[in-house]
Every structure is written in structure tokens, then in C-alpha cells.
Amino acid sequence: MSLPISTGRIQSTLRRFLDNEAAGGLVLMAAAALALDVANSPLADAYFHALHVHIGPLSLLHWINDALMAVFFLLVGLEIKREMLDGQLSTWSRRILPGAAAAGGMLMPALIYVAFNLGNPASLRGWAIPTATDIAFALGVLSLFGNRVPASLKIFLAALAIIDDLGAVVVIAIFYTSDLNLMALSGAAVVLAALFAINRAGVTRLLVYLALGVALWVLVFASGIHATLAGVMLALSIPIRTTPGRPEASDEESLLHRLEHLLNRPVAFMIVPIFGFANAGVSLAGASVATLVDPHTLGVATGLFVGKLFGVLAVVAILVKLKWAQLPATANWTQMTGVALLCGIGFTMSLFIGLLAFDDPSIQDKVKIGILLGSAISGVVGSAVLLASRRKPAARTV
């Protein structure tokens, strides 16, 4: 009789863990740590060899980065569309503070990276690496503080990270696109038009959208645009309302909401950790002080830690000073500083952009070390600042 009770407790614990918004970030941290451990162990050769084994036309690493991550970008696109049309970013008054903070948080890290790499024009291709905030990591760390941090700051960070993701998608599409295959690009445009047409026609069968989505991915992959952007394109075509043309708020039973709910756990607990494990592994055997002070490493690490902090915080301070916006409800400046520091956790998207920016494995390793350093320092210092903060006392009523 004790076994069912024990099993029930295990299931309850597992369910609580999976429902915890910090869980995805914790699993990603574990995957990154495991990758580093394996890459610096006797299993290193097997690890790196396995990633380059070809399965059909692509290596395992390319299947992960080009195909699996397209599903991640599909979820990102769904979140962006939902928040823009029916969420925290649905009005300009809600968009101005996180939107401007996201812009500052992208501009300042890019400028810092460029400053470190001005002497090498080829290295400037990596300017966008420290501009991204990892939503899973950052929100995961923030969630560990529970009600010590006001819910309004969590909403602010989520909105900022979503806009940041949108900016990263645009950057990838514009700056990291290789030579275009116009025939494949034309085919992708036709499929995308078909997706929007069936949306307008009121089609709500998920398999129809996914089948066209696979065709879209193949054509985008062949076009020279990075294949993962097919995920964002597909997301924009997914219906957010149960009745086409309905002006009121979206329905929780809409295809977009159902697909987002369907993808949340697989992306958080399988796809992103697999990506992290496949890409965070970097051998530290040849690492030295010269590696740490290399412009690639320093530019990325400093961009994430210093650039994100000052980029986000300065914009928020200016908007509040000009009375164009207010601090999130019940939040104070110490907590805002802590959140600005957490924005420097740039793991997933930064790694992704770094792989697009450089083909040289030695430079990729320096970039990875910079991302790991910048993200770790941002997370630790941001957590320390939040631990030292105090919530504003609630206003007294008379």
C-alpha cells in the first residue's frame, strides 16, 4: 500500500517542478554545466565527434541548430504574437517601457563589443552576440526569489525579453543571411501566402498548418535565410481567435493558445536543453589568460554584463525622469538594477547568433567562453542585488 502513496508524491513533486517557471532555466543550467563537464573529460572526443556525425543531408549539430531550434523559434513567434495582440504588449502605453529598455539593452552591448574589436574588421561580425537576453534563464533566476520581487517586475522582464527576441529575429534575418536562392525564396513566399490564406478562411486544423510549416522550413533552408526563421513565419500565420475577424480579445481555445501550450514543456525541457548541451561544450584545455583577454571574449562578456546593465537601466531612468513612464508597480530602483543585471544572461540566443557570426571553431570557443562568463557574472551579481533589496512597503490607507 505504501507504493501508490510514494508514487503519488513523486508525481506531485514532478508536476510542481514542471509547472514552476524557474524549472526550464534550471534544466538549461544543468545541460550547460553537463556540456562543459563532458567537453573537458575523457568523453570529449566522442562528444565532439557525435555532433558532426551526418544523419541524412545534415550533421547532428545542424539538425539541432537548424531544425529543432525552428520549433523554439515557433514558440517565440507565438509568444510575440500573443503578447502584441492580446497581452502585456497589446497597447503602446504597455510597450514603451520594456520596448525602450530592450532597445537600450541591445544598443549598448553592441557598442561595447564593437569598441573591443575595432582593430579587427572581421571580428565586428559578432556585434549582435551580446545583445540577446535569454528569457528562460533570466526569468528562471528571477522566479527563485518568489514574492520578494514584485510580480510587476517579472512582467516587465518577460515583456522586455520578448521584444528582445523580436529584435534578435530581425537581426538574424537582416545581418546573418547568406547568398539568397531566389527560386527557393519565391517558393517560401507562396507557402507563407497559403498559410495566411487558410488563416483568413477560418481553417483551424493544426496538422494543415504544420504540414505547410515543414514545407516552409525546407524552402527557407534552401533560400539562404536561416531556417529557424521559418518557425517565426509559421507562428505569425497561426490563428489567435476562434472566429476569423472577431474584434474582441483572443479565445483561450484558439489554435495559437493550444499550440503554445502544447510546445511549452517540450521546448523548455527538451529542445532548449538539447541545444544548450550541444553548443555550450567548449574545451578549456588550451584556455589561458590570453583567451580571457581576447577581444572576442571580453567584448561579449563585457557587453552582456556592463552593456545590458547600463543600456536597460539608463533608458528606464530617462523615461521615468521625463515622466513618460513609471517604474513597475511596487518596485524600487535596487530591484530594477537587479533585473537589468539579469538581462545580461544571454545564453541561448547569444550562442545561436555566435554560431551564425563565426565559422572558425577557435573564435566560436572564445565567444562561448565570453557568453558563459558574461551570463554567469550577470546572474550572480543580479541575484546578489535582488537579495539585498527590499520591497516597497504597501501604501497606508486612511
C-alpha positions as CSV (number, residue, x, y, z in Angstrom):
1,M,0.0,0.0,0.0
2,S,2.9,2.3,0.5
3,L,4.0,2.2,-3.2
4,P,1.0,4.1,-4.5
5,I,1.5,6.8,-1.9
6,S,5.1,7.2,-2.7
7,T,4.4,7.2,-6.5
8,G,1.7,9.9,-5.9
9,R,4.2,12.0,-4.0
10,I,6.8,11.6,-6.8
11,Q,4.2,12.6,-9.4
12,S,3.1,15.5,-7.3
13,T,6.7,16.7,-6.9
14,L,7.4,16.3,-10.6
15,R,4.2,18.2,-11.6
16,R,5.1,21.0,-9.3
17,F,8.6,21.1,-10.8
18,L,7.3,21.1,-14.4
19,D,4.8,23.9,-13.6
20,N,7.4,26.0,-11.9
21,E,8.5,28.8,-14.3
22,A,12.0,28.5,-12.9
23,A,12.3,24.9,-13.9
24,G,13.1,25.5,-17.5
25,G,16.0,27.8,-16.6
26,L,17.3,25.2,-14.0
27,V,17.3,22.4,-16.6
28,L,19.1,24.6,-19.1
29,M,21.7,25.5,-16.5
30,A,22.2,21.8,-15.8
31,A,22.5,21.0,-19.5
32,A,25.1,23.7,-20.0
33,A,27.1,22.5,-17.0
34,L,27.0,18.9,-18.2
35,A,28.2,20.0,-21.6
36,L,31.2,21.8,-20.1
37,D,32.0,18.8,-18.0
38,V,31.8,16.4,-20.9
39,A,33.8,18.6,-23.2
40,N,36.6,18.6,-20.6
41,S,36.5,14.9,-19.7
42,P,37.8,11.7,-21.4
43,L,34.5,11.7,-23.3
44,A,35.4,14.9,-25.1
45,D,36.4,13.3,-28.4
46,A,33.3,11.2,-28.5
47,Y,31.1,14.3,-27.7
48,F,32.5,16.4,-30.5
49,H,32.6,13.5,-33.0
50,A,29.0,12.7,-32.3
51,L,27.9,16.3,-33.0
52,H,29.4,16.1,-36.5
53,V,28.0,12.7,-37.5
54,H,25.8,13.1,-40.5
55,I,22.2,11.9,-40.4
56,G,21.0,12.2,-44.0
57,P,21.9,15.6,-45.5
58,L,22.9,17.3,-42.2
59,S,25.1,16.7,-39.3
60,L,23.6,16.1,-35.9
61,L,24.6,19.6,-34.8
62,H,22.9,21.1,-37.8
63,W,19.7,19.1,-37.2
64,I,19.7,20.6,-33.7
65,N,20.5,24.1,-34.6
66,D,18.5,24.4,-37.8
67,A,15.6,22.0,-37.3
68,L,15.0,21.6,-33.6
69,M,15.6,25.3,-32.9
70,A,13.0,26.1,-35.6
71,V,10.5,24.7,-33.1
72,F,11.9,27.0,-30.4
73,F,11.5,30.0,-32.8
74,L,8.0,28.9,-33.5
75,L,7.2,29.2,-29.8
76,V,9.0,32.5,-29.6
77,G,6.9,33.8,-32.5
78,L,3.7,32.5,-30.9
79,E,4.6,34.4,-27.7
80,I,5.4,37.6,-29.5
81,K,2.1,37.5,-31.5
82,R,0.0,36.7,-28.4
83,E,1.7,39.4,-26.3
84,M,1.4,42.0,-29.1
85,L,-2.3,41.4,-29.8
86,D,-3.7,40.2,-26.5
87,G,-1.1,40.5,-23.7
88,Q,1.3,42.8,-21.9
89,L,2.4,44.4,-25.1
90,S,-1.1,45.0,-26.6
91,T,-1.1,48.8,-26.1
92,W,1.6,51.4,-26.7
93,S,1.4,52.5,-23.1
94,R,2.4,49.0,-22.1
95,R,5.1,48.7,-24.8
96,I,7.0,51.9,-24.1
97,L,9.0,51.0,-21.0
98,P,10.0,47.4,-21.9
99,G,10.3,48.3,-25.5
100,A,12.7,51.2,-24.9
101,A,14.6,49.3,-22.3
102,A,15.0,46.4,-24.7
103,A,16.4,48.8,-27.4
104,G,18.9,50.3,-24.9
105,G,19.8,46.8,-23.8
106,M,20.6,45.8,-27.4
107,L,22.4,49.0,-28.4
108,M,24.8,49.4,-25.5
109,P,26.2,45.8,-25.6
110,A,26.7,46.0,-29.4
111,L,28.6,49.3,-29.0
112,I,30.8,47.8,-26.2
113,Y,31.6,44.7,-28.4
114,V,32.5,47.0,-31.3
115,A,34.7,49.1,-29.1
116,F,36.7,46.0,-28.1
117,N,37.0,44.8,-31.7
118,L,37.6,47.9,-33.8
119,G,41.1,46.8,-34.7
120,N,39.8,43.7,-36.5
121,P,37.0,44.3,-39.1
122,A,36.3,40.5,-39.4
123,S,35.6,40.3,-35.7
124,L,32.9,43.0,-36.0
125,R,30.6,40.4,-37.5
126,G,29.9,39.3,-33.9
127,W,28.4,42.7,-32.7
128,A,25.0,41.2,-32.1
129,I,26.1,38.3,-29.9
130,P,25.8,40.2,-26.5
131,T,22.5,41.9,-27.5
132,A,20.2,39.0,-26.6
133,T,18.6,38.2,-23.3
134,D,17.8,34.5,-22.5
135,I,14.2,34.6,-21.4
136,A,14.2,31.1,-19.8
137,F,17.4,31.7,-17.8
138,A,16.6,35.3,-16.7
139,L,13.0,34.5,-15.7
140,G,14.2,31.3,-14.1
141,V,16.6,33.1,-11.8
142,L,14.1,35.9,-11.0
143,S,11.4,33.3,-10.1
144,L,13.7,31.8,-7.5
145,F,13.1,35.0,-5.4
146,G,9.3,34.3,-5.1
147,N,7.3,37.2,-3.7
148,R,10.5,39.0,-2.7
149,V,10.3,40.5,-6.2
150,P,7.0,42.2,-7.2
151,A,5.1,40.5,-10.0
152,S,5.2,43.7,-12.0
153,L,9.0,43.3,-12.4
154,K,8.5,39.7,-13.7
155,I,6.0,41.0,-16.2
156,F,8.5,43.8,-17.2
157,L,11.3,41.3,-17.7
158,A,9.2,38.9,-19.7
159,A,8.0,41.7,-21.9
160,L,11.5,43.1,-22.4
161,A,12.8,39.6,-23.2
162,I,10.0,39.0,-25.8
163,I,10.8,42.3,-27.5
164,D,14.5,41.4,-27.3
165,D,13.7,38.1,-29.0
166,L,11.8,40.0,-31.7
167,G,14.9,42.2,-32.2
168,A,17.1,39.2,-32.4
169,V,14.9,37.6,-35.1
170,V,15.1,40.8,-37.1
171,V,18.9,41.0,-36.7
172,I,19.3,37.4,-37.8
173,A,17.1,37.9,-40.8
174,I,18.9,41.1,-42.0
175,F,22.6,40.6,-40.9
176,Y,23.1,36.8,-40.9
177,T,21.6,35.8,-44.1
178,S,23.9,34.2,-46.7
179,D,23.5,34.4,-50.5
180,L,19.9,34.1,-51.5
181,N,18.3,31.5,-53.7
182,L,15.5,33.5,-55.3
183,M,13.7,30.4,-56.5
184,A,13.5,28.8,-53.1
185,L,12.7,32.2,-51.5
186,S,9.8,32.6,-54.0
187,G,8.5,29.2,-53.1
188,A,8.7,30.1,-49.4
189,A,6.7,33.3,-50.1
190,V,4.0,31.2,-51.9
191,V,3.7,28.8,-48.9
192,L,3.6,31.7,-46.5
193,A,0.8,33.3,-48.5
194,A,-1.1,30.0,-48.4
195,L,-0.7,29.9,-44.6
196,F,-2.2,33.4,-44.2
197,A,-4.9,32.4,-46.8
198,I,-6.1,29.4,-44.8
199,N,-6.0,31.6,-41.6
200,R,-8.3,34.0,-43.3
201,A,-10.5,31.2,-44.4
202,G,-11.0,30.0,-40.8
203,V,-9.0,26.8,-41.0
204,T,-8.2,25.6,-37.5
205,R,-6.8,22.1,-38.2
206,L,-3.3,22.1,-36.7
207,L,-2.0,19.4,-39.0
208,V,-2.7,21.6,-42.0
209,Y,-0.5,24.4,-40.6
210,L,2.2,22.1,-39.5
211,A,2.4,20.4,-42.9
212,L,2.7,23.7,-44.7
213,G,5.2,24.7,-41.9
214,V,7.5,21.8,-42.8
215,A,7.4,22.8,-46.5
216,L,8.1,26.4,-45.4
217,W,11.2,25.2,-43.4
218,V,12.6,23.3,-46.3
219,L,12.2,26.2,-48.7
220,V,13.6,28.8,-46.2
221,F,16.6,26.4,-45.5
222,A,17.3,26.3,-49.3
223,S,16.8,30.0,-49.7
224,G,19.8,31.2,-47.7
225,I,17.8,32.7,-44.9
226,H,18.4,30.9,-41.7
227,A,15.9,28.0,-41.5
228,T,14.8,28.7,-37.9
229,L,13.1,31.9,-39.1
230,A,10.5,29.6,-40.7
231,G,9.3,29.0,-37.2
232,V,8.6,32.7,-36.7
233,M,6.9,33.0,-40.1
234,L,4.7,30.0,-39.3
235,A,3.8,31.4,-35.9
236,L,2.5,34.7,-37.4
237,S,0.0,32.7,-39.5
238,I,-1.5,30.7,-36.6
239,P,-5.0,32.0,-35.7
240,I,-5.3,33.7,-32.4
241,R,-9.1,33.9,-32.5
242,T,-11.6,31.1,-32.8
243,T,-13.7,33.2,-35.1
244,P,-12.0,34.9,-38.1
245,G,-12.3,38.7,-38.0
246,R,-13.6,38.8,-34.4
247,P,-12.6,42.1,-33.0
248,E,-12.6,41.2,-29.3
249,A,-9.8,39.6,-27.3
250,S,-8.5,36.2,-28.4
251,D,-10.0,33.0,-27.1
252,E,-8.1,30.7,-24.8
253,E,-9.3,27.8,-27.1
254,S,-7.7,29.4,-30.2
255,L,-5.2,27.4,-32.2
256,L,-2.4,29.8,-31.2
257,H,-3.1,29.3,-27.5
258,R,-3.4,25.5,-27.9
259,L,-0.2,25.2,-29.9
260,E,1.7,27.4,-27.4
261,H,0.5,25.3,-24.5
262,L,1.5,22.1,-26.5
263,L,5.0,23.4,-27.2
264,N,5.8,25.0,-23.8
265,R,7.2,21.9,-22.0
266,P,8.9,20.2,-24.9
267,V,10.7,23.4,-25.8
268,A,11.7,24.2,-22.2
269,F,12.6,20.7,-21.1
270,M,13.9,19.1,-24.2
271,I,14.7,21.3,-27.2
272,V,16.5,24.2,-25.5
273,P,18.4,21.9,-23.1
274,I,19.5,19.8,-26.1
275,F,20.6,22.9,-27.9
276,G,22.5,24.0,-24.7
277,F,24.2,20.7,-24.3
278,A,25.2,20.6,-28.0
279,N,26.6,24.1,-28.1
280,A,27.8,25.0,-24.6
281,G,30.5,22.4,-24.6
282,V,33.9,24.1,-25.0
283,S,37.3,22.6,-24.2
284,L,39.2,24.7,-21.7
285,A,42.4,22.7,-22.2
286,G,44.0,25.4,-24.2
287,A,42.4,28.3,-22.4
288,S,44.7,30.9,-20.8
289,V,44.8,34.5,-19.7
290,A,45.2,35.4,-23.4
291,T,41.9,33.7,-24.1
292,L,40.1,35.7,-21.3
293,V,41.5,39.0,-22.6
294,D,40.9,38.2,-26.2
295,P,38.7,40.9,-27.8
296,H,36.0,38.4,-28.7
297,T,35.8,37.0,-25.2
298,L,36.0,40.4,-23.5
299,G,33.7,42.1,-26.0
300,V,30.9,39.5,-25.4
301,A,31.3,39.2,-21.6
302,T,31.6,42.9,-21.0
303,G,28.7,43.6,-23.4
304,L,26.5,41.2,-21.6
305,F,27.4,42.3,-18.0
306,V,28.1,46.0,-18.4
307,G,26.2,46.8,-21.6
308,K,22.9,45.2,-20.6
309,L,23.0,46.8,-17.1
310,F,23.6,50.4,-18.3
311,G,21.6,50.1,-21.5
312,V,18.5,48.9,-19.7
313,L,18.9,51.0,-16.6
314,A,19.8,54.2,-18.3
315,V,16.7,54.1,-20.6
316,V,14.4,53.3,-17.7
317,A,15.9,56.2,-15.7
318,I,15.5,58.6,-18.5
319,L,11.8,57.7,-19.2
320,V,11.0,57.8,-15.5
321,K,12.8,61.2,-15.1
322,L,10.9,62.6,-18.1
323,K,7.7,61.2,-16.6
324,W,7.0,59.3,-19.9
325,A,6.8,56.1,-17.8
326,Q,6.8,54.8,-14.3
327,L,8.7,52.1,-12.5
328,P,6.7,48.8,-12.4
329,A,4.3,48.9,-9.5
330,T,5.8,48.4,-6.0
331,A,9.3,48.0,-7.5
332,N,12.2,50.1,-6.3
333,W,15.5,51.1,-8.1
334,T,17.6,48.4,-6.4
335,Q,15.2,45.8,-7.7
336,M,15.2,47.4,-11.2
337,T,19.0,47.3,-11.1
338,G,18.9,43.6,-10.2
339,V,16.6,42.9,-13.1
340,A,18.8,45.0,-15.5
341,L,21.7,42.8,-14.5
342,L,19.7,39.6,-15.1
343,C,19.1,40.9,-18.7
344,G,22.8,40.1,-19.2
345,I,22.1,36.4,-19.1
346,G,22.2,35.9,-22.8
347,F,22.8,32.2,-23.1
348,T,20.5,30.6,-25.8
349,M,20.1,33.4,-28.3
350,S,23.7,34.6,-27.9
351,L,25.1,31.2,-28.5
352,F,22.8,30.9,-31.6
353,I,24.0,34.3,-33.0
354,G,27.6,33.4,-32.2
355,L,27.4,30.3,-34.3
356,L,25.9,32.3,-37.2
357,A,28.5,35.0,-36.9
358,F,31.7,32.9,-37.0
359,D,32.6,29.7,-38.7
360,D,36.1,29.4,-37.1
361,P,35.8,26.9,-34.2
362,S,38.6,28.7,-32.3
363,I,36.6,32.0,-32.4
364,Q,33.4,30.2,-31.6
365,D,35.1,28.8,-28.4
366,K,36.2,32.3,-27.4
367,V,32.6,33.6,-28.0
368,K,31.2,30.7,-25.9
369,I,33.6,31.5,-23.0
370,G,32.5,35.1,-23.2
371,I,28.9,34.2,-23.2
372,L,29.3,31.8,-20.2
373,L,31.4,34.4,-18.3
374,G,29.1,37.3,-19.0
375,S,25.9,35.4,-18.3
376,A,27.3,33.8,-15.1
377,I,28.5,37.2,-13.7
378,S,25.3,38.9,-14.6
379,G,23.2,36.1,-12.9
380,V,25.3,36.1,-9.7
381,V,25.6,39.8,-9.3
382,G,22.0,40.4,-10.3
383,S,20.9,37.8,-7.7
384,A,23.0,39.4,-5.0
385,V,21.5,42.8,-5.7
386,L,18.0,41.4,-5.6
387,L,18.8,39.6,-2.3
388,A,19.9,42.9,-0.8
389,S,16.8,44.7,-2.0
390,R,13.7,45.4,0.0
391,R,10.2,45.7,-1.4
392,K,8.4,49.0,-1.1
393,P,6.0,48.9,1.8
394,A,2.4,49.0,0.8
395,A,0.7,52.4,0.9
396,R,-1.3,53.0,4.0
397,T,-5.0,53.6,3.7
398,V,-6.7,56.2,5.9
